[in-house]
Amino acid sequence: MTKKEKILKIKQEHPEWGCRKIAKKVGCAPQYAAAVLKEENLKIPEEKKEFNEEKLIKEIIKKLENGESITEEDLIKEYEIDIKTAVKIITIATNQYNQKEEEKRQLIEKHIKRIQKKEDEETIKQNILYELLSNSVKRFEPPIINYQKPKRFLKKSLTAVACFSDWHIGEIVVPEHVDGINAFDEQIAAARIELLVEKIIEIVELQRTHSNVDRLIVWLGGDMVSGLIHEELRKNANLGEIKQVGLAGYLIAQALAELSMNFEEIKVITSVGNHGRLDKKKEAKNPYNSFDYISYQIAALSLQKYKNIKWDISSSMLKYEDIDEWVFVFSHGDEIKSWSSIPWYGMERSFRAKQSMFLYKQTLSDYKGLVKPLHYMVVGHFHTGAEIPSGHGKIFINGSIKGIDEYSYKNGWMSRPSQKLLFIDKKHGVVDNRDIWLDVDKGITGEVERYNYEIPDVWSEFLQRL
């Protein structure tokens, strides 16, 4: 007997059976049994759903989540169960649904509280920073500018670029913890910044024996403060974050005030680093939410009467700058990836990416001349001065004034405290690249002659002592 004949025989014997039951008896698919009965024009009775309590509870919960309602009568009719079982199943499903909804509500409340707490903390930080800036209303009195252009005629002119980055104000390095190789605190930082300014003026004077050097560009490259991103830095810092920001701003201002007496024009450009960010987690949005940015604003407010200092405080992570027709990109450098603690391949990739971005940037403007390439990239972050040729350009890495610390000592990374000074010629680009070493003379002894490095309770008193 064929399966078709078996199906028809069973249907004749049991007219109330549905396709599923017949198919199970014959050993075929329910769809095949339904097709056979339909072909013979036989009535197919409506089948009751197979009852599975666990599965049914899940289905009811899903319906409740979708806003649908279900009654005991619906279950009795659909599954042929008694009223007691129907009530039990709906009660269990409703309780589980309510429990899930309560858990969701608690999670949402917890998330809202976490967001509110973060917003409250952010508001407190912003208020503190606002007060910090408000206390900077008293300005430095401009000094007498003693710079004079050379009387003799010099055909050649250079632009100097001083790189100020990775000052890490507020951090301390204990000599005993690094085998006496280095020491660092606010006093030593001030002494090294004094030494840095002295060396810049000295080197510029040497260049002036054969070239006009009337213009100085100062790049403030980030990580000017130790910050709060690492717990061990917070525990071992001499100053809290707010005073770190204040002192960094005033040390920048003092250095620029002294340099302003030796140049016809100073332009200050900026990038923010990673140590100055306000949150422990690194974020790409709003990079100017940084203690670095605030320290720059403090310095700019303090020096606003200095007419020969122009400020360009960037809200972007990258700063493109055309210097005597040579295009530079300045970035702190923390976006550059390292492989096996070696950042050189990352430098190359980053430089090429920034070259592409710069070319694209020019297509968005109404620039009608020749498209300019990106010639140089200047970064900090790695605390070791270096120069890397890259295609038709170069990458310059700035050092730090801090030098080796406990972390780099533990990992065997030697870095002398230094900062870079570049000289740019309109025809030849960068013609001189100097690493100014700061672990000599007062950079070791910490003897401070001119700069204030102690923060008083009332910050206006700090300015009065200058």
NORVEN-V943064 format. One record per residue. N is the residue number from 1. RES is the residue in one small letter. OMEGA is omega in radians with two decimals (* if undefined). Layout:
# NORVEN-V943064
N_RES_OMEGA ; N_RES_OMEGA
This chain:
# NORVEN-V943064
1_m_3.14 ; 2_t_3.12 ; 3_k_3.14 ; 4_k_-3.14 ; 5_e_3.11 ; 6_k_-3.13 ; 7_i_-3.11 ; 8_l_3.14 ; 9_k_-3.14 ; 10_i_-3.14 ; 11_k_3.13 ; 12_q_-3.13 ; 13_e_-3.09 ; 14_h_-3.08 ; 15_p_-3.11 ; 16_e_-3.10 ; 17_w_3.07 ; 18_g_-3.07 ; 19_c_-3.08 ; 20_r_-3.11 ; 21_k_3.11 ; 22_i_-3.12 ; 23_a_3.12 ; 24_k_-3.13 ; 25_k_-3.09 ; 26_v_-3.08 ; 27_g_3.11 ; 28_c_3.14 ; 29_a_3.11 ; 30_p_-3.13 ; 31_q_3.13 ; 32_y_3.12 ; 33_a_3.13 ; 34_a_-3.14 ; 35_a_3.14 ; 36_v_-3.12 ; 37_l_3.13 ; 38_k_3.14 ; 39_e_-3.13 ; 40_e_3.13 ; 41_n_3.10 ; 42_l_-3.10 ; 43_k_3.12 ; 44_i_-3.11 ; 45_p_3.10 ; 46_e_-3.06 ; 47_e_3.04 ; 48_k_3.12 ; 49_k_3.12 ; 50_e_-3.04 ; 51_f_3.04 ; 52_n_-2.98 ; 53_e_-3.09 ; 54_e_3.14 ; 55_k_-3.13 ; 56_l_3.12 ; 57_i_3.12 ; 58_k_3.13 ; 59_e_3.13 ; 60_i_3.12 ; 61_i_3.13 ; 62_k_3.11 ; 63_k_3.12 ; 64_l_3.11 ; 65_e_3.12 ; 66_n_3.10 ; 67_g_3.13 ; 68_e_3.10 ; 69_s_3.12 ; 70_i_-3.09 ; 71_t_3.10 ; 72_e_3.14 ; 73_e_3.12 ; 74_d_-3.12 ; 75_l_-3.13 ; 76_i_-3.11 ; 77_k_-3.01 ; 78_e_-3.02 ; 79_y_-3.12 ; 80_e_3.08 ; 81_i_-3.12 ; 82_d_-3.07 ; 83_i_-3.12 ; 84_k_3.13 ; 85_t_-3.14 ; 86_a_3.12 ; 87_v_-3.14 ; 88_k_-3.09 ; 89_i_-3.14 ; 90_i_3.12 ; 91_t_3.13 ; 92_i_-3.11 ; 93_a_-3.14 ; 94_t_3.13 ; 95_n_3.13 ; 96_q_3.11 ; 97_y_3.14 ; 98_n_3.12 ; 99_q_3.10 ; 100_k_-3.14 ; 101_e_3.12 ; 102_e_3.10 ; 103_e_3.09 ; 104_k_-3.12 ; 105_r_3.13 ; 106_q_3.10 ; 107_l_3.13 ; 108_i_3.12 ; 109_e_3.13 ; 110_k_3.13 ; 111_h_3.13 ; 112_i_3.12 ; 113_k_3.13 ; 114_r_3.11 ; 115_i_-3.14 ; 116_q_3.13 ; 117_k_3.13 ; 118_k_3.12 ; 119_e_3.11 ; 120_d_3.12 ; 121_e_3.14 ; 122_e_3.12 ; 123_t_3.12 ; 124_i_3.13 ; 125_k_-3.11 ; 126_q_3.13 ; 127_n_3.12 ; 128_i_-3.13 ; 129_l_3.10 ; 130_y_3.11 ; 131_e_3.13 ; 132_l_3.12 ; 133_l_-3.12 ; 134_s_3.13 ; 135_n_-3.11 ; 136_s_-3.04 ; 137_v_3.11 ; 138_k_-3.03 ; 139_r_2.96 ; 140_f_2.97 ; 141_e_-3.10 ; 142_p_3.11 ; 143_p_3.03 ; 144_i_-3.12 ; 145_i_-3.10 ; 146_n_3.14 ; 147_y_3.07 ; 148_q_3.10 ; 149_k_3.09 ; 150_p_-3.14 ; 151_k_3.13 ; 152_r_-3.08 ; 153_f_3.08 ; 154_l_-3.11 ; 155_k_-3.01 ; 156_k_3.07 ; 157_s_3.11 ; 158_l_2.98 ; 159_t_3.13 ; 160_a_3.08 ; 161_v_3.11 ; 162_a_-3.11 ; 163_c_3.09 ; 164_f_3.10 ; 165_s_3.02 ; 166_d_3.09 ; 167_w_3.06 ; 168_h_3.13 ; 169_i_-3.13 ; 170_g_3.13 ; 171_e_3.05 ; 172_i_3.01 ; 173_v_-3.11 ; 174_v_-3.07 ; 175_p_-3.10 ; 176_e_-3.11 ; 177_h_3.13 ; 178_v_3.07 ; 179_d_3.08 ; 180_g_-3.11 ; 181_i_-3.03 ; 182_n_2.98 ; 183_a_-3.10 ; 184_f_2.98 ; 185_d_-3.08 ; 186_e_-3.12 ; 187_q_3.13 ; 188_i_3.09 ; 189_a_3.14 ; 190_a_3.13 ; 191_a_-3.13 ; 192_r_3.09 ; 193_i_3.02 ; 194_e_-3.13 ; 195_l_3.13 ; 196_l_-3.14 ; 197_v_3.12 ; 198_e_-3.11 ; 199_k_3.10 ; 200_i_-3.13 ; 201_i_-3.13 ; 202_e_-3.12 ; 203_i_3.11 ; 204_v_3.12 ; 205_e_3.06 ; 206_l_3.12 ; 207_q_-3.09 ; 208_r_3.06 ; 209_t_-3.14 ; 210_h_-3.09 ; 211_s_2.98 ; 212_n_3.05 ; 213_v_-3.08 ; 214_d_-2.98 ; 215_r_3.10 ; 216_l_2.98 ; 217_i_3.10 ; 218_v_3.07 ; 219_w_3.01 ; 220_l_-2.88 ; 221_g_3.04 ; 222_g_-3.03 ; 223_d_3.10 ; 224_m_3.12 ; 225_v_3.09 ; 226_s_3.03 ; 227_g_-3.02 ; 228_l_-3.03 ; 229_i_3.11 ; 230_h_-3.07 ; 231_e_-3.10 ; 232_e_3.09 ; 233_l_3.13 ; 234_r_-3.10 ; 235_k_-3.00 ; 236_n_-3.13 ; 237_a_3.06 ; 238_n_-3.08 ; 239_l_2.97 ; 240_g_-3.02 ; 241_e_-3.07 ; 242_i_3.12 ; 243_k_3.03 ; 244_q_-3.13 ; 245_v_-3.13 ; 246_g_-3.11 ; 247_l_3.11 ; 248_a_3.13 ; 249_g_-3.10 ; 250_y_3.06 ; 251_l_3.05 ; 252_i_-3.11 ; 253_a_-3.13 ; 254_q_3.13 ; 255_a_-3.13 ; 256_l_3.12 ; 257_a_3.14 ; 258_e_3.13 ; 259_l_-3.09 ; 260_s_3.13 ; 261_m_-3.03 ; 262_n_-3.14 ; 263_f_3.08 ; 264_e_-3.12 ; 265_e_3.02 ; 266_i_3.03 ; 267_k_-3.13 ; 268_v_3.05 ; 269_i_-2.96 ; 270_t_2.90 ; 271_s_3.06 ; 272_v_-3.13 ; 273_g_-3.13 ; 274_n_-3.11 ; 275_h_-3.08 ; 276_g_-3.08 ; 277_r_-3.04 ; 278_l_3.12 ; 279_d_3.13 ; 280_k_-3.13 ; 281_k_-3.14 ; 282_k_3.14 ; 283_e_3.13 ; 284_a_-3.12 ; 285_k_3.07 ; 286_n_-3.11 ; 287_p_-3.14 ; 288_y_3.02 ; 289_n_-2.96 ; 290_s_3.04 ; 291_f_3.07 ; 292_d_-3.11 ; 293_y_3.13 ; 294_i_3.13 ; 295_s_3.09 ; 296_y_-3.14 ; 297_q_3.09 ; 298_i_3.14 ; 299_a_-3.12 ; 300_a_3.09 ; 301_l_-3.09 ; 302_s_-3.03 ; 303_l_-3.03 ; 304_q_3.08 ; 305_k_3.14 ; 306_y_-3.00 ; 307_k_-3.13 ; 308_n_3.05 ; 309_i_3.12 ; 310_k_-3.05 ; 311_w_3.01 ; 312_d_-3.09 ; 313_i_-2.99 ; 314_s_3.01 ; 315_s_-3.10 ; 316_s_3.09 ; 317_m_-3.10 ; 318_l_3.08 ; 319_k_3.06 ; 320_y_-3.07 ; 321_e_3.06 ; 322_d_-3.12 ; 323_i_-3.13 ; 324_d_3.08 ; 325_e_3.01 ; 326_w_-3.00 ; 327_v_3.11 ; 328_f_2.88 ; 329_v_-3.14 ; 330_f_3.12 ; 331_s_3.13 ; 332_h_3.06 ; 333_g_-3.11 ; 334_d_3.08 ; 335_e_-3.08 ; 336_i_-3.11 ; 337_k_3.08 ; 338_s_3.03 ; 339_w_-3.08 ; 340_s_3.13 ; 341_s_3.12 ; 342_i_-3.06 ; 343_p_-2.96 ; 344_w_3.12 ; 345_y_3.08 ; 346_g_3.09 ; 347_m_-3.12 ; 348_e_-3.11 ; 349_r_-3.14 ; 350_s_-3.14 ; 351_f_3.13 ; 352_r_3.13 ; 353_a_-3.14 ; 354_k_3.05 ; 355_q_3.12 ; 356_s_3.13 ; 357_m_-3.12 ; 358_f_3.09 ; 359_l_3.12 ; 360_y_3.14 ; 361_k_-3.13 ; 362_q_3.13 ; 363_t_-3.13 ; 364_l_-3.11 ; 365_s_3.11 ; 366_d_-3.11 ; 367_y_-3.04 ; 368_k_3.13 ; 369_g_3.09 ; 370_l_3.10 ; 371_v_-3.10 ; 372_k_3.02 ; 373_p_3.01 ; 374_l_-3.00 ; 375_h_-2.99 ; 376_y_2.99 ; 377_m_3.13 ; 378_v_-3.13 ; 379_v_3.01 ; 380_g_2.95 ; 381_h_-3.01 ; 382_f_2.98 ; 383_h_3.14 ; 384_t_3.14 ; 385_g_-3.13 ; 386_a_3.06 ; 387_e_-3.07 ; 388_i_3.04 ; 389_p_3.14 ; 390_s_-3.14 ; 391_g_-3.14 ; 392_h_-3.09 ; 393_g_-3.14 ; 394_k_3.05 ; 395_i_3.08 ; 396_f_3.12 ; 397_i_-3.14 ; 398_n_3.07 ; 399_g_3.09 ; 400_s_3.05 ; 401_i_-3.11 ; 402_k_-3.06 ; 403_g_-3.07 ; 404_i_3.07 ; 405_d_-3.07 ; 406_e_-3.11 ; 407_y_-3.14 ; 408_s_3.09 ; 409_y_3.14 ; 410_k_-3.09 ; 411_n_3.10 ; 412_g_-3.14 ; 413_w_-3.12 ; 414_m_3.07 ; 415_s_3.07 ; 416_r_3.08 ; 417_p_-3.11 ; 418_s_3.02 ; 419_q_-3.06 ; 420_k_3.01 ; 421_l_-3.11 ; 422_l_3.04 ; 423_f_-3.05 ; 424_i_3.07 ; 425_d_-3.07 ; 426_k_-3.09 ; 427_k_-2.96 ; 428_h_-3.12 ; 429_g_-3.14 ; 430_v_-3.11 ; 431_v_3.13 ; 432_d_-3.12 ; 433_n_-3.08 ; 434_r_2.91 ; 435_d_3.14 ; 436_i_-3.09 ; 437_w_-3.03 ; 438_l_3.10 ; 439_d_3.09 ; 440_v_3.06 ; 441_d_-3.08 ; 442_k_3.08 ; 443_g_3.08 ; 444_i_-3.07 ; 445_t_-3.12 ; 446_g_3.12 ; 447_e_-3.10 ; 448_v_-3.09 ; 449_e_-2.95 ; 450_r_-2.95 ; 451_y_3.03 ; 452_n_-3.12 ; 453_y_3.09 ; 454_e_-3.11 ; 455_i_3.07 ; 456_p_3.11 ; 457_d_3.09 ; 458_v_-2.97 ; 459_w_3.13 ; 460_s_3.08 ; 461_e_3.11 ; 462_f_-3.12 ; 463_l_-3.13 ; 464_q_-3.12 ; 465_r_-3.07 ; 466_l_*
